[in-house]
Amino acid sequence: MKNAIDFLIDISDKMDKKVPIVQNVVIDGIVPNIDFSEPFGMRTFLSIVKSPIIINSLDLGSNMREDFVKKIQGLPFPNGGAPIAEAFKESCAGFKKFEKTNGEVTRRIVFVTNGEDTDAGVLDYEVEKATKDYPIQVNIIGICMSEANQRTAKKVADMTGGAFCNVEQTCDVLTLRGIIAPVIDALHNAIAAKAPEPAPAPQPAPAPEPITAKIPEPEPVKVKEEPIRAAFVSQPVAQAPKPAAQAPAQQEKKEEPALSSIATEVIEPVIDIEKENEYKAEIAAIAELQAARSAQKSANVKAIEESNSNIVALLDKNKAMMNQILEGGKETEIAFDRLKAAIKDHEMTIEELRTVNKKLTEQNLQLKHRAKEQEANIEALKQEKMALQKEIDRVREIANEMLKI
């Protein structure tokens, strides 16, 4: 069986200023250590206003190593949210589509992300649900992950036989390969097939399980508990031992069947005809309990069906929207490239403005220095003026005294 690897690269704004680390990890760490003759693909993901955008940079299949490296070198400028769980679901759908025409493959996923899902997705839940049907190895290369996100990533990797590592900064090739060695080893190891679970006991008319809706459990019907002394006719009532008289009450206290088994459970005890009148109250209580359970379950089934209809309609609407977004994926990628080029132009303009500002700052400092020198000269002139004024006053005094003489 062939190995197939789907690379999922986070380009959300959480990856801002971390793209060089991603390029260092993938080009220097991953590319030299895996076999690109086997099927692989690459997806980049982000979201705009909680709407996931999963871009198929390279469709899963036979691709060239050089094309993969080129895509990594040209990663778009990070923007938007991070729909990590949705990217995983899209990758699983891509594997299924590939296998329809190419046969079953060993599914492997490599996430490169900072691990924070901003779209309220729950990656470990989606992984656990997906791996019930097919074994999928999920490997996660964290980029400057927080401790909380590292715990979740390690849980997902351990759950699927994958590996996790975290890279904090760009580093030399030897150091980098040492950090991501667990992921490389996991990609080369076989994936243990999930052991088949024993078939559950057949259940009558199971209701369809809602996709995501959670229906509250029905409140138990409160019935006055009284000892039910009815006995099955398998033996006469008079000969039944005292503990056996409590058996029906114990049967009544058993847990109700799970909501997935909606079929109404009918309890029809066969009562000794001679004692029927004595146990009419107990029989009425049992009948009332049965009616209440049946009504509650019918209401639950109706609520589930309505909820499922709403969910299916919403999913169809979201699917149509996603198809439109995916059709414009390439245009979006081109727009990102243009945006990146425009940002580079702006960065050059900003750098030029910084140079001009630096020169103006230097000139301003020189002018301030000259102003201080002028202030010092003015102060010196003031002192000289004061000294001259004192001298003039002294001469005037002498002249006045001479005139008096």
KEFIVO-832563 format. One line per 2 residues: their letters; for each residue y, x, z of C-alpha. Coordinates in Angstrom, 2 decimals, decimal comma, padded with zeros to 5 digits. Example, Ala and Ser with C-alpha at 12.3 -4.5 7.8 and 13.67 -1.06 7.14 Angstrom:
<pts>
AS) -004,50/012,30/007,80  -001,06/013,67/007,14 $
</pts>
This chain:
<pts>
MK) 000,00/000,00/000,00  003,44/001,33/-000,94 $
NA) 006,20/001,93/001,55  009,48/000,12/000,83 $
ID) 012,70/001,01/002,68  015,84/-001,13/002,77 $
FL) 018,95/000,71/004,01  021,50/-001,55/005,75 $
ID) 024,91/000,17/006,08  027,59/-001,34/008,35 $
IS) 031,05/-001,32/006,69  032,83/-003,52/009,24 $
DK) 036,10/-002,47/010,84  034,04/-001,31/013,85 $
MD) 033,06/001,61/011,58  036,68/002,60/010,95 $
KK) 037,05/006,42/010,96  033,22/006,73/011,25 $
VP) 032,39/006,74/007,53  032,25/010,60/007,45 $
IV) 029,62/010,46/010,23  027,59/007,92/008,20 $
QN) 027,76/010,11/005,10  026,73/013,15/007,13 $
VV) 023,76/011,27/008,67  022,44/009,79/005,42 $
ID) 023,06/012,62/002,95  022,22/015,60/005,17 $
GI) 019,70/013,95/007,51  017,79/011,20/005,70 $
VP) 017,87/012,04/001,98  016,04/015,41/002,21 $
NI) 013,28/013,96/004,41  011,96/010,84/002,66 $
DF) 010,10/010,08/-000,58  012,41/008,36/-003,05 $
SE) 009,60/007,84/-005,57  008,66/004,71/-003,61 $
PF) 010,68/001,46/-003,66  013,96/001,46/-001,75 $
GM) 017,23/-000,43/-001,73  020,65/-000,34/-000,11 $
RT) 022,87/-003,10/001,25  026,30/-002,89/002,82 $
FL) 027,46/-005,69/005,08  030,60/-007,14/006,68 $
SI) 032,05/-010,59/007,30  035,38/-012,26/006,68 $
VK) 036,30/-015,03/009,15  032,67/-015,31/010,37 $
SP) 031,39/-015,63/006,76  028,79/-012,88/006,14 $
II) 029,11/-010,77/002,98  025,93/-008,81/002,16 $
IN) 026,45/-006,59/-000,90  023,39/-005,38/-002,83 $
SL) 024,55/-001,88/-003,68  021,02/-001,05/-004,91 $
DL) 018,41/-003,78/-005,39  015,07/-003,11/-003,72 $
GS) 012,84/-001,36/-006,28  012,65/001,86/-008,27 $
NM) 016,00/003,66/-007,92  017,26/007,21/-008,39 $
RE) 018,02/009,45/-005,42  021,27/010,48/-007,13 $
DF) 022,43/006,85/-007,36  021,74/006,39/-003,66 $
VK) 023,74/009,50/-002,74  026,59/008,38/-005,02 $
KI) 026,73/004,98/-003,31  026,89/006,63/000,12 $
QG) 029,64/009,00/-001,02  031,65/006,04/-002,33 $
LP) 031,34/003,73/000,69  034,27/001,27/000,72 $
FP) 037,00/001,26/003,33  035,68/-000,50/006,51 $
NG) 036,96/-004,01/007,01  036,05/-007,35/008,66 $
GA) 033,31/-008,28/011,13  029,71/-007,07/011,54 $
PI) 026,98/-009,71/010,81  024,04/-007,49/011,83 $
AE) 021,50/-010,30/012,39  022,41/-011,92/009,05 $
AF) 021,96/-008,58/007,28  018,45/-008,34/008,74 $
KE) 017,58/-011,86/007,54  018,90/-011,07/004,06 $
SC) 016,77/-007,92/003,98  013,64/-009,91/004,90 $
AG) 014,40/-012,34/002,05  014,77/-009,35/-000,29 $
FK) 011,32/-008,07/000,68  009,75/-011,48/-000,03 $
KF) 011,44/-011,67/-003,43  010,28/-008,15/-004,33 $
EK) 006,67/-008,85/-003,28  006,39/-011,91/-005,53 $
TN) 006,34/-009,65/-008,61  005,31/-006,27/-007,21 $
GE) 002,68/-007,04/-004,58  002,75/-006,58/-000,82 $
VT) 004,47/-003,48/000,60  004,95/-001,87/004,00 $
RR) 008,33/-003,18/005,08  010,73/-000,68/006,65 $
IV) 014,41/-001,17/007,48  016,97/001,51/008,39 $
FV) 020,15/000,22/010,04  023,20/002,51/010,18 $
TN) 025,65/000,72/012,49  027,61/000,85/015,71 $
GE) 025,41/-002,05/016,90  028,00/-004,69/017,78 $
DT) 027,33/-008,05/016,06  030,73/-009,79/015,91 $
DA) 029,33/-012,98/014,33  027,38/-014,15/017,41 $
GV) 024,06/-013,12/015,86  021,10/-012,07/018,04 $
LD) 019,19/-009,31/016,28  016,24/-009,05/018,70 $
YE) 015,63/-012,81/018,43  015,66/-012,71/014,59 $
VE) 013,36/-009,68/014,56  010,89/-011,27/016,96 $
KA) 010,82/-014,45/014,86  010,35/-012,57/011,56 $
TK) 007,58/-010,28/012,80  005,38/-013,24/013,75 $
DY) 004,51/-013,55/010,04  004,81/-009,98/008,69 $
PI) 004,98/-006,56/010,35  008,44/-005,07/009,79 $
QV) 009,46/-001,66/011,08  013,12/-001,62/012,14 $
NI) 014,77/001,78/012,63  018,33/002,00/013,94 $
IG) 020,68/004,96/013,64  023,57/004,23/015,97 $
IC) 027,04/005,51/015,17  028,98/006,02/018,43 $
MS) 027,16/003,09/020,10  028,03/001,73/023,51 $
EA) 025,35/001,86/026,23  024,76/-001,92/026,01 $
NQ) 024,28/-001,79/022,24  021,96/001,21/022,62 $
RT) 019,70/-000,79/024,96  019,45/-003,64/022,42 $
AK) 018,80/-001,24/019,53  016,05/000,58/021,43 $
KV) 014,44/-002,76/022,34  014,35/-003,83/018,67 $
AD) 012,98/-000,45/017,54  010,25/-000,43/020,21 $
MT) 009,34/-004,03/019,37  008,62/-003,14/015,71 $
GG) 007,14/000,36/015,99  010,40/001,88/014,75 $
AF) 012,75/004,44/016,30  016,33/004,64/017,55 $
CN) 018,85/007,46/017,82  022,61/007,67/018,33 $
VE) 025,00/010,06/016,57  028,39/010,63/018,19 $
QT) 030,05/012,97/015,65  029,53/015,03/012,53 $
CD) 027,44/018,14/013,14  025,52/020,87/011,34 $
VL) 022,30/020,07/009,49  019,92/021,52/012,09 $
TL) 021,53/019,62/014,97  021,65/016,40/012,95 $
RG) 017,99/016,60/011,93  017,04/017,11/015,57 $
II) 018,93/013,94/016,56  017,45/011,70/013,85 $
AP) 013,94/013,25/013,94  012,45/010,15/015,71 $
VI) 013,61/007,92/012,84  012,22/010,28/010,18 $
DA) 008,88/010,47/012,03  008,74/006,66/012,31 $
LH) 009,35/006,28/008,56  006,36/008,53/007,90 $
NA) 004,05/006,78/010,38  001,86/003,80/009,56 $
IA) 002,94/000,38/010,79  000,38/-001,32/013,02 $
AK) -000,56/-004,70/011,63  000,05/-007,60/013,98 $
AP) -003,22/-008,79/015,52  -004,04/-012,36/014,47 $
EP) -003,47/-014,84/017,25  -006,26/-017,32/018,11 $
AP) -005,87/-020,60/016,32  -004,38/-023,22/018,63 $
AP) -006,30/-026,38/019,42  -005,55/-029,10/016,88 $
QP) -002,74/-031,35/017,96  -002,34/-034,90/016,65 $
AP) 000,63/-035,45/014,34  002,87/-032,51/015,38 $
AP) 006,56/-033,14/014,87  008,52/-030,65/012,73 $
EP) 010,18/-028,03/014,88  013,97/-027,98/014,45 $
IT) 015,34/-024,81/012,90  017,94/-023,94/015,51 $
AK) 018,76/-027,12/017,39  017,73/-027,36/021,00 $
IP) 016,80/-030,84/022,13  017,00/-031,38/025,89 $
EP) 013,72/-032,13/027,55  013,24/-035,81/028,40 $
EP) 013,94/-036,75/031,97  010,79/-037,80/033,78 $
VK) 010,43/-041,52/034,33  010,62/-042,24/038,03 $
VK) 007,81/-044,54/039,06  007,09/-045,42/042,62 $
EE) 004,08/-043,35/043,53  001,40/-045,36/045,25 $
PI) -002,25/-044,50/045,60  -004,08/-045,85/042,57 $
RA) -007,48/-046,89/043,73  -008,80/-047,84/040,29 $
AF) -012,14/-046,24/039,45  -013,86/-045,77/036,10 $
VS) -016,93/-047,91/035,58  -019,10/-044,84/035,19 $
QP) -020,15/-045,71/038,76  -019,53/-048,73/041,01 $
VA) -016,28/-048,76/042,91  -017,97/-049,50/046,21 $
QA) -020,14/-046,40/045,94  -017,35/-044,00/044,97 $
PK) -016,58/-041,40/047,66  -013,11/-041,47/049,22 $
PA) -011,69/-038,38/047,39  -012,66/-039,85/044,01 $
AQ) -010,32/-042,76/044,68  -007,35/-040,37/044,25 $
AP) -008,49/-039,04/040,82  -006,34/-041,45/038,75 $
AQ) -003,27/-040,51/040,81  -003,89/-036,84/040,16 $
QE) -004,32/-037,58/036,47  -000,97/-039,34/036,47 $
KK) 000,75/-036,26/037,94  -000,46/-033,91/035,18 $
EE) 002,26/-032,31/033,06  003,28/-034,30/030,04 $
PA) 002,20/-032,85/026,65  004,70/-030,59/024,89 $
LS) 007,36/-032,31/022,79  005,72/-030,85/019,66 $
SI) 002,78/-033,23/020,24  004,59/-036,49/019,73 $
AT) 001,50/-038,71/019,43  001,47/-041,29/022,20 $
EV) -001,13/-040,67/024,85  -002,80/-043,93/025,80 $
IE) -004,52/-044,22/029,15  -006,98/-047,07/029,23 $
PV) -008,94/-046,97/032,47  -011,88/-049,32/032,56 $
ID) -011,62/-051,29/035,77  -014,45/-052,95/037,51 $
IE) -014,00/-056,65/036,68  -014,68/-057,70/040,27 $
KE) -011,77/-055,55/041,54  -009,35/-056,32/038,70 $
NE) -007,15/-058,70/040,69  -006,88/-056,20/043,54 $
YK) -005,47/-053,49/041,27  -003,09/-055,55/039,12 $
AE) -000,05/-053,77/040,58  -001,50/-050,35/039,78 $
IA) -002,41/-051,43/036,24  001,13/-052,76/035,69 $
AI) 002,61/-049,45/036,91  000,42/-047,51/034,48 $
AE) 001,41/-049,81/031,60  005,10/-049,44/032,51 $
LQ) 004,78/-045,65/032,60  003,07/-045,66/029,18 $
AA) 005,81/-047,82/027,66  008,57/-045,62/029,12 $
RS) 006,91/-042,44/027,78  006,42/-043,98/024,35 $
AQ) 010,06/-045,13/024,16  011,33/-041,73/025,33 $
KS) 009,20/-039,85/022,79  010,26/-042,16/019,97 $
AN) 013,90/-041,56/020,85  013,30/-037,80/020,92 $
VK) 011,59/-037,87/017,50  014,51/-039,80/016,03 $
AI) 017,03/-037,37/017,54  015,06/-034,39/016,18 $
EE) 014,89/-035,89/012,69  018,64/-036,59/012,67 $
SN) 019,36/-033,08/013,94  017,08/-031,54/011,30 $
SN) 018,78/-033,53/008,54  022,20/-032,28/009,67 $
IV) 020,94/-028,70/009,90  019,32/-028,81/006,45 $
AL) 022,56/-030,16/004,95  024,55/-027,42/006,66 $
LD) 022,12/-024,74/005,50  022,30/-026,00/001,92 $
KN) 026,07/-025,85/002,08  026,01/-022,32/003,53 $
KA) 023,44/-021,24/000,93  025,66/-022,46/-001,90 $
MM) 028,62/-020,63/-000,38  026,56/-017,46/000,02 $
NQ) 025,40/-017,63/-003,60  029,02/-017,78/-004,71 $
IL) 029,89/-014,83/-002,48  026,93/-012,80/-003,72 $
EG) 027,82/-013,52/-007,33  031,21/-012,02/-006,65 $
GK) 029,72/-009,12/-004,70  030,30/-006,56/-007,44 $
ET) 033,88/-007,73/-007,90  034,32/-007,38/-004,15 $
EI) 032,99/-003,83/-004,27  035,40/-002,99/-007,10 $
AF) 038,21/-004,55/-005,07  037,21/-002,37/-002,10 $
DR) 037,31/000,72/-004,33  040,76/-000,24/-005,56 $
LK) 041,88/-000,88/-002,03  040,55/002,50/-000,99 $
AA) 042,42/004,20/-003,86  045,61/002,34/-002,91 $
IK) 045,18/003,42/000,70  044,80/007,02/-000,43 $
DH) 048,05/006,69/-002,40  049,74/005,24/000,67 $
EM) 048,35/008,06/002,78  049,86/010,60/000,36 $
TI) 053,19/008,76/000,51  052,99/008,69/004,31 $
EE) 052,24/012,41/004,34  055,30/013,08/002,16 $
LR) 057,43/010,93/004,46  056,09/012,86/007,44 $
TV) 057,14/016,14/005,76  060,64/014,77/005,08 $
NK) 060,84/013,43/008,63  059,81/016,82/009,99 $
KL) 062,61/018,53/008,02  065,14/015,93/009,19 $
TE) 063,98/016,41/012,75  064,48/020,16/012,49 $
QN) 067,98/019,65/011,02  068,78/017,19/013,80 $
LQ) 067,71/019,75/016,42  069,95/022,34/014,76 $
LK) 072,89/019,92/014,79  072,25/019,15/018,45 $
HR) 072,22/022,88/019,21  075,51/023,36/017,36 $
AK) 077,00/020,38/019,15  076,07/021,95/022,49 $
EQ) 077,74/025,19/021,42  080,90/023,27/020,42 $
EA) 080,86/021,45/023,76  080,65/024,84/025,51 $
NI) 083,59/026,14/023,43  085,62/023,03/024,20 $
EA) 084,89/023,44/027,90  086,01/027,10/027,71 $
LK) 089,23/026,05/025,97  089,84/023,47/028,67 $
QE) 089,45/026,14/031,33  091,89/028,44/029,46 $
KM) 094,32/025,54/029,09  094,16/024,86/032,81 $
AL) 094,73/028,53/033,58  097,75/028,63/031,24 $
QK) 099,13/025,47/032,81  098,88/027,03/036,25 $
EI) 100,65/030,13/034,97  103,42/027,99/033,44 $
DR) 103,81/026,09/036,70  104,04/029,38/038,62 $
VR) 106,70/030,70/036,21  108,71/027,49/036,57 $
EI) 108,62/027,81/040,33  109,89/031,39/040,08 $
AN) 112,64/030,28/037,68  113,73/027,49/040,03 $
EM) 113,92/029,92/042,95  116,03/032,35/040,84 $
LK) 118,43/029,54/039,95  118,82/028,67/043,58 $
I) 119,81/032,26/044,37 $
</pts>
